[in-house]
Amino acid sequence: MDALPGAIHSGDDFVVNGAGIMYTETTMSMYKGFDEAGTPEFVRARRAAQYAASIDEFIRLMGEGNNGAYANDWLVGDLKTNEIARFELGLKNRQVWRTSDGYYVGANFPSDPKVIAEETTYRPEDPDLSVNVRKARWEKLMEDNKGMISAETAMIFEADHIDASTGQLTPSSRTLCGHIDADAEGLPEFIWTPYYPAGSVQAKVTTSKLAGEMKVWARRGHPCGQDFIAADFFAAHPEYDWMGKFLRDMKAFPWTLFEAQK
């Protein structure tokens, strides 16, 4: 898993464990709901990372004591059964989809009608929402590349700058490689104002073969390889000068193969 130094939880929720379970998640945007007496997501996710040996066990561990905060769609795979699942976990509702011959993608959108209606303000038919544009792009890439997806193509997908609503090559909040700092509209679903300094800050890729060897490809910085230079950003957007004490350059590093220590 990836984590901050000294942490025992993957803050990005990207995990491969020794039992052959791999998981990541995409946070549901426009979500509402929280039970302050419940168990935080990071506690449940840490338990699942250590103890889940099947998709069913992952679902059980994530659901126990669920407090609804940081509600996600969990994308889970089991190397032992060649099965993948999408686990949408709201506070009031939950839904599971499973397949051994297909795909699941995530881009901050919920899918279950009951979750959408009762726990979010998400508008699935709104063509202007970034989450819907990115959803459309993921689905197009999956259909166009069916049967040909590899670690190399996954790296290309994560660096994608096509805006599915226009067909144009325009890095923004609507592209898979997110560049909100280049977007005049910002990202309203996340309450990010125009040109807010945010977006994709790293990328990770694995395959069933690599996961079986406890290996993962990763790169720091924008998946496309572009650098973010703070001085240039502040010169163009002085309205964010108040961040000057904290915002630093984000250089893009090359894709690197990591593996668990043996």
N, C-alpha and C positions, 0 to 999 in steps of 0.2 A: 504494500500500500504506500501511498505518498502521504507525508505528514510533516508538520513542523518539528524541528529538533526537540527531542524529549517527549513528544506526544505519542500516545498509544492508540489514537484514533485518527483515521484518515479524514482530515477536514474537507477534502474534496469527494469523499465517498467513492473511491476507486480502489477495489480490493480484490486480490486473488489469494485464496487460502490453500493450505496443504491438503484439504479434503476435496479439492476439485471444484469448489464454488467460487465464482467470480461475480462481482456486482458493481454497479454504479447507479447513479440516480440523476433525475432532472427535476428540479423544484417546480411545483405547481405555482404559476403566477396568478395574481388576482384571487388568492385564496384567503379565507377567513375561518378562524376556529382555533381554540386553545383551551386545554384543560390543565390548569395550574397544579393539579394534584397528580398529574401523570408523570411518566418517565421521559426525559429529554431524548431527542433523536440520537445524539451522539453516544449515549449510553447503550441504547438498543442496537445501534449499528456496530458498536464495538463488540457487544456480545455475539452478534451474528457473525462478525468477522472471525471470531475465535472458535465458536461452537457449532455453527451451521455446517452440516455435511450433506444437505439436500435442499432443494428449493422449498419443500414443505417446511423444513426446520427454519429456513431463513424467514419465511412468511410468519411462522409462529413467533419467533424471537422478535421480529420487528413489530408485530401487533400487540405483544404483551405490554400493558401499561402505556400504550400510545397516548401521548398528550396532544397530538394534533399540530404542534408547532413544527415549523420547517417541514411541511407536508410535501411528499415527493411521489413521483413515479419511479419505482425501483426496477432496473433492468438486470435480470439475474440469469446466470448460466450454470449448468452442472456438467462438467466434463465427463462424468461417469455415465450419464444417461443421454448425452448429446441433446439435452433439452434446454430451451430458454424460456423465460417468463417475464411478463410485465406485471408488477404489483403496484396498483394505485391505492395509496393509503391516506385517506382523509380521516378526520376525527370521528365523523358519524358513519361513514361508508367506506367500503373497500371493495376492490375488484381485482381479479387475477385472470390474465390471459396466458396461455402456454402453447408452445409449438416445438416440434422437432424438425420443421421444414418451413422456415419463414424468417421474419425479422421483426424487431421492435425498435423504434427510434424514439428519441425524446428531445424536446425543445421547449420545455417549460409549459406545455399544454396538458390539461387533464383530458381523459377520453370517455370515462363512464358518465352517461347522461345524469345519473342520480348524484354523483359527486359534483358535476358541473352545476346542476340546478340548486342543490342544497348547501353547497360549501364554497362556491366561488362566484365571482362576477364576470368570469370568462365568457367571451362572446365567440363561439366557434365559427360563426359565419361572417365575422368582421374581417374583410380583406386587408385592412390597414394595420392590424395587430402584428407586431414583429413575430410573435410566437406562431401565428398562422402562416406567415410567409416562410419562416424557417421550417415549419412542419412540411409544407408543400415541397420545399427544396429537398429535404431528406427523403421524402417518399419518391420523388423523381429519380434521385440518385440510386435508391435501392432498386427500383424497377429497371432502370437502364443498365444496372450492373449486376443483375441477378445471376448467381453462379460464378461470378468473376471477382468477388470481393476478397481482398487479401490485406495484409498489414500495409503494403505499399499504397493500395487504393484508399484505405482508410485514412492514411496520412493526407492524401490529396483532398478527401472529403472534408476533413477538419480545417483545411486551409482555404476552403471554398469562399469566393467573393461574389457569387451570382445572386442577385436579388430576384427571387422567383416571381415577384409581383410585376417586374418590368423586363426581366430577362437581361438586364444590364450588369456589367462587371463593376459593381459599386460597393466597396467595403462600407458597412454600416451596421446598425442594430438589427437589420433584417437578414444579414448573411451569417452563415454557419461560423465563419471566423469573424467574431464580433468586433466592431470598431465603433463604439458609441461616441468616442472622441472625434469621429469624422462625420457624425450624423447631426444634421441641423434640427431634427425632431427629437433627438435624445431617445429615451426608451420609456414612454409614459407608463407602461405596465409595471415597471420597476420604480416608478417615480423618479427617474433620472432625467434631468433637464438637458436642453440642447448642448451638444458637444461635451457631455459629461465624461470625465476620464475613466472609462471602464470598458470592458469587453472581454475577449478571450485572452487569458494570461498564461495559459499553458495547454499542452495537449498530451494525451496518452493513448496508446493503441496496444492491444494484445490479440492473440488468436488462440484457438483451443490448443494448438501445439505448443506455443510459447507459454501459455498459462500452465500447461502440464509440466513445464520445466521451471516454473516460477519466474518467468521473464516478462518484461514489458518494455515497449518502446515509449520514450517520453521526450518532450522538449519544453524548455522554459521560454516564455514570451509568446507573442502572437504565433499561432500555428502556421501562418503564411510566411513567417520569417522577417516581417517588418519590425523595425525597432520603434519604440516609443521614446522620444527625447523630451524630457520635461521642459527644458528651456524653450524649445520650439513651440510646445503646446501653450505655455504661458504667454509667449509673445503673440500668438494668434488668438488666445482666449483669456484676456486679463481678468475677466469676471471670476476666474478660479484662482486668482493670486493667493487667496486665503489658504489654499492647500500647499503653498510653496514650502512650508516647513516639513511637510510629510511626503509629498509626491516626488518620486525619484525616476530616473531613467529605467526603462524596461527593455533591455537588449534581448534579442531573440537568439537562443542557443540552438545548435544543430540537434537533430534527432539522435538519441543515444539509447542503446540497449542496456537496461538494468536487469539484474537478477538477484534473487535472494541469496544471502550468504550461506554456504554449505558447511 
